[in-house]
């Protein structure tokens, strides 16, 4: 079972319940923070495990070629969530929009600020102010949770207090240890919480996703060794060999994390490092 820091879980659930019940509560929760620290995954798992009807989609799905296409796509998701609420009234609906800074509403020097960018930003401001302003076939308030790494590219007025509740996720050392332990425990049975705390402290410059990446790297080595031992031609033998040797040790993980950190303290694989 996924363990999620209580502070993160409570913030997400508070928003989902409050925005569903009160018209005075901000409709949108923005979760911002470093990439790879579990914003989208933990938000989804928190809502799913609490029996919310979560509709999860990426902001890149809102991209469109034609004028107002981005708004039309968002309206479609919103309408589907409203329909789901009518069909299954026992489950409160929530929209989870990931990587919002990559949506058409994000403005970067390397990309054009298009009509769709303006329309999507304006639509979301209207949605936050009053769902009835958006000319949809529903006026139901459906909580919207958006995640992103760099919200400086988003239209400032959209993030005005009252429209959006901003939650900056900077996990503490204790919270990082909880997340590291949750990510690794099933494949590294010898890892206890004290060791997870040591890992989180020793590699504090790495995102949580780096620990999962290190685990996958170790699993890949084991799988390749199993294939070599079985001669690459017998799938059953490969699986049996792998299953008999698939338990990863803490020392293996540490060795891989240090390899990726580079020799003599020099940066290794840049993709693993927090940026």
Secondary structure as GFF3:
##gff-version 3
##sequence-region A 1 275
A	DSSP	alpha_helix	6	21	.	.	.	ID=ss1
A	DSSP	beta_strand	28	33	.	.	.	ID=ss2
A	DSSP	alpha_helix	39	49	.	.	.	ID=ss3
A	DSSP	beta_strand	53	58	.	.	.	ID=ss4
A	DSSP	three_ten_helix	59	62	.	.	.	ID=ss5
A	DSSP	alpha_helix	69	87	.	.	.	ID=ss6
A	DSSP	beta_strand	93	98	.	.	.	ID=ss7
A	DSSP	three_ten_helix	100	102	.	.	.	ID=ss8
A	DSSP	alpha_helix	115	129	.	.	.	ID=ss9
A	DSSP	three_ten_helix	131	134	.	.	.	ID=ss10
A	DSSP	beta_strand	143	148	.	.	.	ID=ss11
A	DSSP	three_ten_helix	151	153	.	.	.	ID=ss12
A	DSSP	three_ten_helix	156	159	.	.	.	ID=ss13
A	DSSP	beta_strand	164	169	.	.	.	ID=ss14
A	DSSP	alpha_helix	173	184	.	.	.	ID=ss15
A	DSSP	alpha_helix	193	202	.	.	.	ID=ss16
A	DSSP	alpha_helix	208	230	.	.	.	ID=ss17
A	DSSP	alpha_helix	235	245	.	.	.	ID=ss18
A	DSSP	alpha_helix	250	261	.	.	.	ID=ss19
A	DSSP	three_ten_helix	263	265	.	.	.	ID=ss20
A	DSSP	three_ten_helix	270	272	.	.	.	ID=ss21
###
